Amino acid sequence: MGNVFDEERQALIRSDDSVGYAREALTASLRRLGTDYVDLWQLHLGDVEPERAALLREACEGFVQEGLIRAYGWSTDDAERAEVFARGAHCAAVQHGLNVLVDAPELIGLCEREGLASINRGPLAMGLLTWKYGPDSRAAGGDIRTTPPAWLRWFGEGGAPAPQWLARVEAVRDILTADGRTLTQGALGWLWARSPRTVPIPGFRTVAQAEENAAAMARGPLDAGQMAEIEKLLR
């Protein structure tokens, strides 16, 4: 909830953090999904004022009571805002940015204290942690990386990976790829080792990428020694 789309053009039009639109958006999602409830309903505006967020939290509690949702969460990188939702009885998750290059200790701490899922947005740094992009690589076509918005820190204008972030990937590459892991699998292993609450949501465009992501589960989290070494190198 929060983003308003033109369904015909499949384009984002504006944002709406009202309780009325929250119900409208939920009703539309249920219709599109062909179901009578969703398991996790998330607010996708990261900067809603806490007072308005509290109203949305109470609306979500109402949706739970109506049987329209099972639980709810907030996609935000602001721990104080996330805590507003965390006070709700049926809040189950915070979605936030997290990967081996950029930690989020306050949000991880909140999720651990409150027993929430830490849903990890950008776990592969928009492809930078897949080793798909090198110093001479460029994103192409309509890829969002060609004209990156402010939140997409990993790439510069024209779709070139940012040198400072590439250098950090290179610094930890050998550790992440130890034990026969691919770079992608090592990055996911770091997230699982970071906290027992983490749930990374890596993207994929091919069957092979989906299989590579899934295969990371067999290798599990990195060990404590690997985590300590990565922390030391990136500090």
C-alpha positions as CSV (number, residue, x, y, z in Angstrom):
1,M,0.0,0.0,0.0
2,G,1.0,3.6,-0.6
3,N,1.9,3.7,-4.3
4,V,-0.8,4.6,-6.8
5,F,-0.5,3.0,-10.3
6,D,-2.1,3.5,-13.6
7,E,-3.1,-0.2,-14.3
8,E,-3.3,0.3,-18.0
9,R,0.1,1.9,-18.4
10,Q,1.6,-0.1,-15.5
11,A,3.1,3.2,-14.3
12,L,3.5,4.8,-10.9
13,I,1.4,8.0,-10.7
14,R,1.8,9.2,-7.1
15,S,1.7,8.2,-3.5
16,D,-1.2,8.1,-1.1
17,D,-0.7,7.4,2.7
18,S,-4.4,7.7,3.6
19,V,-6.4,5.0,5.4
20,G,-9.0,5.2,2.6
21,Y,-6.5,4.4,-0.1
22,A,-5.0,1.6,2.1
23,R,-8.4,-0.2,1.9
24,E,-8.8,0.6,-1.8
25,A,-5.3,-0.8,-2.6
26,L,-5.9,-4.0,-0.5
27,T,-9.3,-4.6,-2.2
28,A,-7.7,-4.2,-5.6
29,S,-4.8,-6.6,-4.7
30,L,-7.2,-9.2,-3.5
31,R,-9.1,-8.9,-6.8
32,R,-6.0,-9.2,-8.9
33,L,-4.7,-12.1,-6.9
34,G,-8.0,-13.9,-7.0
35,T,-7.9,-14.6,-3.2
36,D,-9.8,-13.4,-0.1
37,Y,-6.8,-12.7,2.0
38,V,-3.0,-12.0,1.8
39,D,-0.5,-13.3,4.3
40,L,1.7,-10.1,4.6
41,W,0.5,-6.6,3.7
42,Q,3.2,-4.0,3.5
43,L,3.3,-0.2,3.5
44,H,5.8,0.8,0.7
45,L,6.3,4.5,1.5
46,G,9.4,4.7,3.6
47,D,9.0,8.3,4.9
48,V,5.4,8.4,6.1
49,E,5.1,10.7,9.2
50,P,4.8,8.6,12.4
51,E,1.4,10.1,13.3
52,R,-0.1,9.0,9.9
53,A,1.7,5.7,10.2
54,A,0.0,5.0,13.5
55,L,-3.4,5.5,11.7
56,L,-2.3,3.0,9.0
57,R,-1.2,0.5,11.7
58,E,-4.6,0.6,13.3
59,A,-6.2,0.2,9.9
60,C,-4.1,-2.9,9.3
61,E,-5.2,-4.2,12.7
62,G,-8.8,-3.8,11.4
63,F,-7.9,-5.6,8.2
64,V,-6.6,-8.5,10.3
65,Q,-9.9,-8.6,12.3
66,E,-11.8,-8.6,9.0
67,G,-9.8,-11.6,7.8
68,L,-8.4,-9.7,4.8
69,I,-4.8,-10.0,5.9
70,R,-2.9,-12.2,8.3
71,A,-0.1,-9.8,9.2
72,Y,1.4,-6.5,8.1
73,G,4.8,-4.7,7.9
74,W,6.5,-1.6,6.7
75,S,9.2,-1.2,4.0
76,T,11.4,1.6,5.4
77,D,15.0,2.2,6.3
78,D,14.1,4.4,9.3
79,A,14.2,2.4,12.5
80,E,12.2,5.0,14.5
81,R,9.4,4.8,11.9
82,A,9.5,1.0,11.8
83,E,9.0,1.0,15.5
84,V,5.7,2.7,15.1
85,F,4.4,-0.3,13.2
86,A,6.2,-2.8,15.5
87,R,3.9,-1.7,18.3
88,G,0.9,-3.3,16.5
89,A,-0.1,-6.8,17.7
90,H,0.0,-8.3,14.2
91,C,3.0,-6.5,12.8
92,A,5.3,-9.3,11.5
93,A,8.0,-7.7,9.4
94,V,10.1,-4.8,8.4
95,Q,11.4,-4.7,4.9
96,H,14.7,-2.7,4.7
97,G,17.9,-2.4,2.7
98,L,20.6,-4.8,3.8
99,N,23.6,-6.5,2.2
100,V,27.2,-7.3,2.9
101,L,28.2,-3.8,1.8
102,V,25.8,-1.8,3.9
103,D,24.7,-3.0,7.3
104,A,21.5,-1.9,9.2
105,P,22.2,-2.6,12.9
106,E,19.3,-0.5,14.2
107,L,16.7,-2.2,12.1
108,I,18.2,-5.7,12.7
109,G,18.1,-4.9,16.5
110,L,14.5,-3.9,16.3
111,C,13.5,-7.1,14.4
112,E,15.4,-9.2,17.0
113,R,13.8,-7.4,20.0
114,E,10.3,-7.6,18.6
115,G,10.5,-11.0,16.9
116,L,9.9,-9.5,13.4
117,A,11.1,-10.8,10.1
118,S,13.9,-8.6,8.7
119,I,13.0,-8.8,5.0
120,N,16.1,-7.8,3.1
121,R,15.7,-5.5,0.1
122,G,18.6,-5.2,-2.3
123,P,20.5,-8.3,-0.9
124,L,22.7,-8.5,-4.0
125,A,23.1,-4.7,-4.3
126,M,21.2,-4.5,-7.6
127,G,23.5,-7.1,-9.2
128,L,26.8,-5.8,-7.9
129,L,27.1,-8.8,-5.7
130,T,26.6,-11.3,-8.5
131,W,29.8,-10.5,-10.3
132,K,27.8,-9.7,-13.4
133,Y,29.2,-6.1,-13.3
134,G,32.9,-5.2,-13.6
135,P,34.8,-2.0,-14.1
136,D,33.9,-1.8,-17.8
137,S,30.3,-3.0,-17.5
138,R,27.3,-0.9,-18.4
139,A,23.6,-1.5,-17.7
140,A,21.7,-1.2,-21.0
141,G,18.3,-0.5,-22.5
142,G,15.5,0.5,-20.1
143,D,17.4,-0.8,-17.0
144,I,16.8,1.4,-14.0
145,R,20.6,1.4,-13.5
146,T,21.2,3.5,-16.6
147,T,19.6,6.5,-14.9
148,P,19.8,5.5,-11.2
149,P,17.5,7.3,-8.7
150,A,19.0,8.6,-5.5
151,W,18.4,5.4,-3.5
152,L,20.4,3.3,-6.1
153,R,23.8,4.0,-4.8
154,W,25.7,1.2,-6.5
155,F,25.7,2.6,-10.0
156,G,26.5,6.0,-11.6
157,E,25.1,7.8,-14.6
158,G,25.1,5.7,-17.7
159,G,24.8,2.4,-15.8
160,A,28.4,2.1,-14.8
161,P,29.1,0.4,-11.4
162,A,30.4,2.9,-8.9
163,P,34.2,2.3,-8.4
164,Q,34.1,2.7,-4.6
165,W,31.5,-0.1,-4.3
166,L,33.3,-2.3,-6.8
167,A,36.4,-2.0,-4.7
168,R,34.5,-3.2,-1.6
169,V,33.1,-6.2,-3.5
170,E,36.6,-7.1,-4.6
171,A,37.9,-6.8,-1.0
172,V,35.6,-9.5,0.2
173,R,35.1,-11.6,-2.9
174,D,37.5,-14.4,-1.9
175,I,35.8,-14.9,1.5
176,L,32.3,-14.9,0.0
177,T,33.3,-17.4,-2.7
178,A,35.1,-19.8,-0.3
179,D,33.7,-23.3,0.2
180,G,32.6,-23.5,-3.4
181,R,30.0,-20.8,-3.2
182,T,29.3,-18.4,-6.0
183,L,29.5,-14.7,-5.1
184,T,25.7,-14.5,-5.0
185,Q,25.5,-17.5,-2.6
186,G,28.2,-16.0,-0.4
187,A,26.3,-12.7,-0.2
188,L,23.1,-14.6,0.8
189,G,25.1,-16.6,3.3
190,W,26.3,-13.3,4.9
191,L,22.7,-12.2,5.4
192,W,21.7,-15.5,7.0
193,A,24.7,-15.3,9.3
194,R,23.9,-11.6,10.2
195,S,20.8,-12.5,12.1
196,P,18.4,-15.4,12.6
197,R,15.6,-12.9,11.6
198,T,16.8,-12.2,8.1
199,V,14.8,-13.1,5.0
200,P,16.6,-12.0,1.8
201,I,14.5,-11.4,-1.3
202,P,17.0,-11.6,-4.2
203,G,15.8,-10.8,-7.7
204,F,16.2,-13.0,-10.7
205,R,15.5,-12.9,-14.4
206,T,16.3,-16.4,-15.5
207,V,15.8,-19.9,-14.3
208,A,19.5,-20.3,-13.8
209,Q,19.6,-17.3,-11.5
210,A,16.6,-18.6,-9.5
211,E,18.4,-22.0,-9.1
212,E,21.6,-20.3,-8.1
213,N,19.8,-18.3,-5.4
214,A,18.0,-21.4,-4.2
215,A,21.2,-23.5,-4.0
216,A,22.6,-21.0,-1.5
217,M,20.3,-22.5,1.1
218,A,22.2,-25.8,1.0
219,R,25.4,-24.0,2.0
220,G,23.7,-22.0,4.7
221,P,25.2,-19.0,6.6
222,L,28.8,-18.0,6.6
223,D,30.7,-19.0,9.8
224,A,31.7,-16.6,12.5
225,G,35.3,-16.4,11.3
226,Q,34.3,-15.4,7.8
227,M,31.9,-12.8,9.2
228,A,34.6,-11.3,11.4
229,E,37.1,-11.2,8.5
230,I,34.6,-9.4,6.3
231,E,33.8,-6.9,9.0
232,K,37.5,-6.2,9.5
233,L,38.1,-5.7,5.7
234,L,35.1,-3.4,5.2
235,R,35.7,-1.3,8.3
